[in-house]
Amino acid sequence: MPARDPFRLDRRSLLRAATAFAALAAALPVPSRRARAEASRSAAPFAVEIAPGVHVHAGQIAEYAPDNEGDVSNAGFIVGKEAVAVIDTGGSAHVGARLRAAVRSVTPLPIRYVINTHMHPDHVFGNAAFEQDKPHFVAHHKLARGLSARADRYLSVNKEAIGEAAFAGTRVVLPTLAVTDPLTLDLGGRQLQLTAQKTAHTDNDLVIRDDETGTLFLGDLLFSQHAPSLDGSILGWISVLDALTKMPAQRVVPGHGPASMAWPDAAKPLRHYLEVLTTEIRALIKDNRTLSDATATVGLSEKDAWKLFADYHARNVSAAFAELEWE
């Protein structure tokens, strides 16, 4: 009789091993949703280089929630020969700190400017993470007034949405450099052109252009995938978009959506959405219909084109109706 192979397992041994393994797996703790999200985030770089020296972080297309810590908008930074400019900082100090760490993983150069494209908290609440760098905080000349007026509500609502721990260290940091006329910032052999826009998405939208790569940072003047949010003037937004599409650019960075998009094609879905709302609301007003009629019927053909449509669309219709009924 041949000797038994000591490394060969019979069926009974295999079954005992499988049972023991299953019991061990069942005893292990199941990672929480937040832990799974953190593991996923750590597996990929926080920011990607979309053009030489231009780095962008694409936030989640989501509402504020504990598992995203307010990381629901795009942010980025541009590296010159002498300094760095950060553009938007995320929706909490925790997100801002991760963006700052991404800058430091690329360059030790000083962070000379932190630029905010507009006042909404998902774009400015990470500012506190950069105060240690003593940069110029740069924004549209109307941002300080608008953000100050809403600061308490913004802080309260967003702290409740993501939780006290995730919101720790978050506070309002107002601009130290206000942009009224076109402004050029020099990063050392690299110039950024900043232009304050008339009332559109908000009354304090700022556009940043990197001359070296032809990259435009548009903030929430451009939404992609994420439903638009109207906090200014629908007619002004259409006008600003039309002007911006005539501006040459190699690529644009939206406030929400992918890290980089082709221009001017990226503007078409948003322009269409705004035009649909304007046309349909004007028709209702002409027929002496009410705001309730408008929120129930206007723009529903756009529902499948945008994520978070139910969270933003009715408010957009209400704001547009209030504007257009006084044309």
C-alpha positions as CSV (number, residue, x, y, z in Angstrom):
1,M,0.0,0.0,0.0
2,P,1.5,3.4,-0.9
3,A,2.3,5.8,1.9
4,R,-0.4,8.5,2.6
5,D,0.6,11.9,1.3
6,P,0.8,14.1,4.4
7,F,-0.1,17.2,2.4
8,R,-3.3,15.8,0.9
9,L,-6.6,16.7,2.6
10,D,-9.5,14.3,2.6
11,R,-13.1,15.5,2.1
12,R,-13.8,15.6,5.8
13,S,-10.8,17.7,6.5
14,L,-11.7,20.1,3.7
15,L,-15.3,20.5,5.1
16,R,-14.0,21.1,8.6
17,A,-11.6,23.8,7.3
18,A,-14.3,25.5,5.2
19,T,-16.7,25.5,8.2
20,A,-14.0,27.1,10.4
21,F,-13.2,29.7,7.8
22,A,-16.8,30.7,7.5
23,A,-17.2,31.0,11.2
24,L,-14.1,33.2,11.4
25,A,-15.4,35.4,8.5
26,A,-18.7,35.8,10.3
27,A,-17.0,36.9,13.5
28,L,-15.1,39.7,11.7
29,P,-16.6,43.2,12.0
30,V,-18.3,44.5,8.9
31,P,-16.7,47.9,7.8
32,S,-19.0,50.8,8.2
33,R,-20.1,52.8,5.2
34,R,-17.8,55.6,6.3
35,A,-14.9,53.2,6.7
36,R,-15.5,51.8,3.2
37,A,-15.6,55.3,1.8
38,E,-12.3,56.2,3.5
39,A,-10.7,53.1,2.2
40,S,-11.9,53.9,-1.3
41,R,-10.6,57.5,-1.1
42,S,-7.2,56.4,0.2
43,A,-6.8,54.0,-2.8
44,A,-6.7,56.9,-5.3
45,P,-4.8,60.2,-5.5
46,F,-6.8,63.1,-4.1
47,A,-6.0,65.3,-7.1
48,V,-5.1,64.5,-10.7
49,E,-3.0,66.6,-13.0
50,I,-5.2,67.6,-15.9
51,A,-2.6,69.8,-17.6
52,P,1.1,70.6,-16.7
53,G,1.0,72.1,-13.2
54,V,-2.8,72.1,-13.0
55,H,-4.2,69.7,-10.5
56,V,-7.9,69.0,-9.8
57,H,-9.9,67.1,-7.2
58,A,-13.4,66.0,-8.4
59,G,-15.8,65.9,-5.4
60,Q,-18.7,63.5,-5.1
61,I,-22.0,64.3,-6.8
62,A,-23.9,64.2,-3.6
63,E,-25.5,66.2,-0.9
64,Y,-23.5,66.9,2.4
65,A,-23.5,63.6,4.4
66,P,-21.3,62.1,7.2
67,D,-19.6,59.7,4.9
68,N,-18.3,62.5,2.5
69,E,-17.4,65.2,5.1
70,G,-18.7,67.8,2.7
71,D,-16.5,66.7,-0.2
72,V,-19.2,67.4,-2.8
73,S,-17.5,70.0,-5.2
74,N,-14.4,70.3,-7.3
75,A,-11.3,72.0,-6.1
76,G,-7.8,72.4,-7.4
77,F,-4.4,74.1,-7.4
78,I,-1.9,75.5,-9.9
79,V,1.8,75.4,-9.5
80,G,4.1,78.1,-10.7
81,K,7.9,78.5,-10.4
82,E,7.7,80.5,-7.2
83,A,4.3,79.8,-5.6
84,V,1.0,77.9,-5.7
85,A,-2.6,79.1,-6.1
86,V,-5.4,77.0,-4.6
87,I,-8.8,77.3,-6.3
88,D,-11.7,76.4,-4.0
89,T,-11.2,74.3,-0.9
90,G,-14.1,71.9,-0.3
91,G,-17.0,71.8,2.2
92,S,-15.2,71.4,5.5
93,A,-11.8,71.9,7.1
94,H,-11.2,68.2,6.8
95,V,-11.6,68.3,3.0
96,G,-9.4,71.4,2.9
97,A,-6.7,69.6,4.9
98,R,-6.7,66.7,2.4
99,L,-6.4,69.3,-0.5
100,R,-3.5,70.9,1.3
101,A,-1.8,67.5,1.7
102,A,-2.3,67.0,-2.0
103,V,-0.5,70.3,-2.7
104,R,2.4,69.3,-0.4
105,S,2.7,65.9,-2.1
106,V,3.4,67.8,-5.3
107,T,5.5,70.8,-4.3
108,P,7.0,72.5,-1.2
109,L,6.5,76.0,-2.8
110,P,4.5,78.5,-0.7
111,I,0.7,78.6,-1.1
112,R,0.5,82.3,-1.9
113,Y,-3.2,82.5,-2.9
114,V,-6.4,80.7,-2.0
115,I,-9.1,81.7,-4.5
116,N,-12.8,81.1,-4.1
117,T,-15.0,81.0,-7.1
118,H,-18.1,82.0,-5.1
119,M,-19.6,82.0,-1.6
120,H,-21.3,78.6,-1.3
121,P,-20.1,76.5,1.6
122,D,-19.1,73.5,-0.4
123,H,-16.4,75.7,-2.1
124,V,-15.2,77.8,0.8
125,F,-15.5,75.9,4.1
126,G,-12.1,74.3,3.6
127,N,-10.4,77.7,3.7
128,A,-9.5,77.3,7.4
129,A,-7.1,74.5,6.5
130,F,-4.9,77.0,4.7
131,E,-4.7,79.8,7.2
132,Q,-1.4,78.4,8.5
133,D,0.1,79.3,5.1
134,K,-0.9,82.9,5.5
135,P,-2.0,83.3,1.8
136,H,-4.1,86.0,0.3
137,F,-7.7,84.8,0.3
138,V,-9.0,86.1,-3.1
139,A,-12.7,86.4,-4.2
140,H,-15.2,88.5,-6.0
141,H,-15.7,91.9,-4.3
142,K,-19.3,90.9,-3.3
143,L,-18.4,87.6,-1.7
144,A,-17.6,88.9,1.7
145,R,-20.9,90.6,2.1
146,G,-22.9,87.6,0.9
147,L,-21.0,85.0,2.9
148,S,-21.1,87.1,6.1
149,A,-24.9,87.5,5.8
150,R,-25.4,83.7,5.5
151,A,-22.5,82.5,7.7
152,D,-24.5,81.4,10.7
153,R,-27.0,79.5,8.7
154,Y,-24.4,77.9,6.5
155,L,-22.4,76.7,9.5
156,S,-25.4,75.4,11.4
157,V,-27.0,73.5,8.5
158,N,-23.8,71.9,7.2
159,K,-22.5,70.9,10.6
160,E,-25.8,69.1,11.2
161,A,-25.5,67.4,7.8
162,I,-22.1,65.9,8.2
163,G,-21.8,65.7,12.0
164,E,-19.7,67.5,14.6
165,A,-16.6,65.4,14.2
166,A,-16.3,65.8,10.5
167,F,-17.1,69.5,10.7
168,A,-14.4,70.1,13.4
169,G,-12.2,73.1,12.7
170,T,-14.5,74.5,10.0
171,R,-15.2,78.2,10.1
172,V,-15.8,81.1,7.7
173,V,-12.6,82.7,6.4
174,L,-13.4,85.9,4.5
175,P,-11.4,87.3,1.5
176,T,-8.4,89.5,2.1
177,L,-8.2,90.5,-1.6
178,A,-11.3,91.5,-3.4
179,V,-11.6,91.4,-7.2
180,T,-13.6,94.1,-8.9
181,D,-11.6,94.8,-12.1
182,P,-9.7,92.1,-14.0
183,L,-6.8,91.0,-11.9
184,T,-3.6,89.2,-12.8
185,L,-1.8,86.9,-10.2
186,D,1.8,85.9,-10.8
187,L,2.9,82.5,-9.5
188,G,6.4,83.0,-11.0
189,G,6.5,82.6,-14.7
190,R,2.9,81.7,-14.7
191,Q,0.0,84.1,-14.7
192,L,-3.6,83.7,-13.7
193,Q,-6.3,86.0,-15.0
194,L,-9.2,86.6,-12.6
195,T,-12.5,88.2,-13.8
196,A,-15.5,89.0,-11.6
197,Q,-18.7,88.2,-13.3
198,K,-22.1,89.9,-13.2
199,T,-24.9,88.2,-11.3
200,A,-25.4,84.6,-12.7
201,H,-25.2,81.5,-10.5
202,T,-24.7,83.9,-7.6
203,D,-23.9,87.6,-7.4
204,N,-20.2,86.8,-6.7
205,D,-19.0,84.4,-9.3
206,L,-15.3,84.6,-10.3
207,V,-13.6,83.0,-13.3
208,I,-9.9,82.0,-13.2
209,R,-7.8,81.4,-16.4
210,D,-4.4,79.8,-16.4
211,D,-2.6,81.5,-19.4
212,E,0.0,78.8,-19.7
213,T,-2.3,75.9,-20.3
214,G,-5.5,77.7,-21.4
215,T,-7.4,76.1,-18.5
216,L,-10.5,77.8,-17.1
217,F,-11.8,77.3,-13.6
218,L,-15.5,78.2,-13.8
219,G,-16.8,77.2,-10.3
220,D,-20.5,76.8,-10.4
221,L,-21.0,78.8,-13.5
222,L,-20.7,75.3,-15.0
223,F,-22.4,72.2,-13.7
224,S,-22.1,68.8,-15.2
225,Q,-24.1,65.7,-14.1
226,H,-25.0,67.5,-10.8
227,A,-28.3,69.4,-11.1
228,P,-27.7,73.2,-11.4
229,S,-28.4,75.5,-8.5
230,L,-29.7,79.0,-9.1
231,D,-28.9,81.5,-6.5
232,G,-28.6,84.6,-8.6
233,S,-30.2,85.4,-12.0
234,I,-31.3,83.0,-14.6
235,L,-31.1,85.6,-17.4
236,G,-27.7,86.7,-16.1
237,W,-26.4,83.1,-16.0
238,I,-27.4,82.6,-19.6
239,S,-25.7,85.8,-20.6
240,V,-22.5,85.0,-18.8
241,L,-22.4,81.5,-20.2
242,D,-22.8,82.9,-23.7
243,A,-20.0,85.3,-23.2
244,L,-17.7,82.6,-21.7
245,T,-18.3,80.2,-24.5
246,K,-16.6,82.8,-26.8
247,M,-13.5,82.7,-24.6
248,P,-10.8,80.4,-26.0
249,A,-9.8,77.5,-23.7
250,Q,-8.2,74.2,-24.0
251,R,-10.3,72.8,-21.1
252,V,-12.5,73.9,-18.3
253,V,-13.0,72.7,-14.7
254,P,-16.7,72.7,-13.6
255,G,-17.7,73.4,-10.0
256,H,-19.4,69.9,-10.0
257,G,-18.7,67.0,-12.4
258,P,-15.5,65.6,-13.9
259,A,-12.1,67.2,-13.3
260,S,-11.8,68.5,-16.8
261,M,-14.1,69.1,-19.8
262,A,-13.9,70.2,-23.4
263,W,-14.9,73.8,-24.1
264,P,-17.4,75.1,-25.2
265,D,-19.3,71.8,-25.6
266,A,-19.3,71.4,-21.8
267,A,-21.7,74.4,-21.5
268,K,-24.5,72.9,-23.8
269,P,-26.4,70.8,-21.3
270,L,-26.5,73.6,-18.7
271,R,-27.4,76.2,-21.3
272,H,-30.2,74.0,-22.5
273,Y,-31.6,73.5,-19.0
274,L,-31.6,77.2,-18.3
275,E,-33.3,77.9,-21.6
276,V,-36.0,75.3,-21.0
277,L,-36.8,76.9,-17.6
278,T,-36.9,80.4,-19.1
279,T,-39.1,79.5,-22.0
280,E,-41.6,77.5,-20.1
281,I,-41.9,79.9,-17.2
282,R,-42.5,82.8,-19.6
283,A,-45.3,80.9,-21.2
284,L,-47.0,80.2,-17.9
285,I,-46.6,83.9,-16.8
286,K,-48.2,85.0,-20.1
287,D,-51.2,82.7,-19.4
288,N,-51.5,84.1,-15.8
289,R,-50.5,80.8,-14.2
290,T,-49.1,80.7,-10.7
291,L,-45.8,79.7,-9.1
292,S,-47.4,76.5,-7.9
293,D,-48.3,75.7,-11.6
294,A,-44.6,76.3,-12.5
295,T,-43.0,74.2,-9.8
296,A,-45.4,71.3,-10.7
297,T,-44.8,71.4,-14.5
298,V,-41.8,73.4,-15.6
299,G,-38.6,71.6,-16.8
300,L,-39.7,68.1,-16.1
301,S,-38.3,67.0,-19.5
302,E,-34.9,67.6,-17.9
303,K,-35.4,65.2,-15.0
304,D,-33.3,62.3,-16.4
305,A,-30.5,64.5,-17.5
306,W,-29.3,65.5,-14.0
307,K,-28.4,63.8,-10.8
308,L,-30.0,65.3,-7.6
309,F,-32.7,66.8,-9.8
310,A,-35.3,66.5,-7.0
311,D,-33.1,68.3,-4.6
312,Y,-32.6,71.5,-6.7
313,H,-35.0,71.8,-9.5
314,A,-38.1,73.1,-7.7
315,R,-36.0,75.8,-6.0
316,N,-34.5,76.8,-9.4
317,V,-38.0,77.1,-10.8
318,S,-39.1,79.3,-7.9
319,A,-36.1,81.6,-8.2
320,A,-36.5,81.9,-12.0
321,F,-40.3,82.5,-11.7
322,A,-39.7,85.4,-9.2
323,E,-37.2,87.0,-11.6
324,L,-39.2,86.5,-14.8
325,E,-42.6,87.7,-13.6
326,W,-41.1,91.2,-13.2
327,E,-39.6,91.4,-16.7
